[in-house]
Amino acid sequence: MRIRRSLGLAIATTTLAGLSLSGVATAQVSTPHTSVTPEQCREGGGTVSSRPYAGEYCSGGTYSNSPIA
């Protein structure tokens, strides 16, 4: 009985740790940069594009979906 409890606790702890790490990783990836210059956008591998009613944005590269200052 003691082995089953220990094994169950180890599996539950590992599962919870894995879920919290994956949540942190997605939160960091989805956060856009505040605003960048056109030069920063091009240096990161992107291109400057304009969207109707939204202004200019960096398309692709490191600063993808960041507004152009």
C-alpha positions, 0 to 999 in steps of 0.5 A: 500500500505504501508503494502505491501511495508513493507512486501515485503521489510521484505521478501527480506531482510530475503531471502538475509540474508539467502542466505549469511549465507548459502554461508558462511557455505559452504565456511567454510565446504569445506576448507581443512586443510593445512597439518597434521601429521599422529598422528593428522589424527588418533586422529581426527578419520581418517586413513592415505591413499596414492594416486597415484601421490598425496602422503599420505592423511588423509581419514575420520575424522576431517582432511579428505582430508588433506595432511600428512606432 
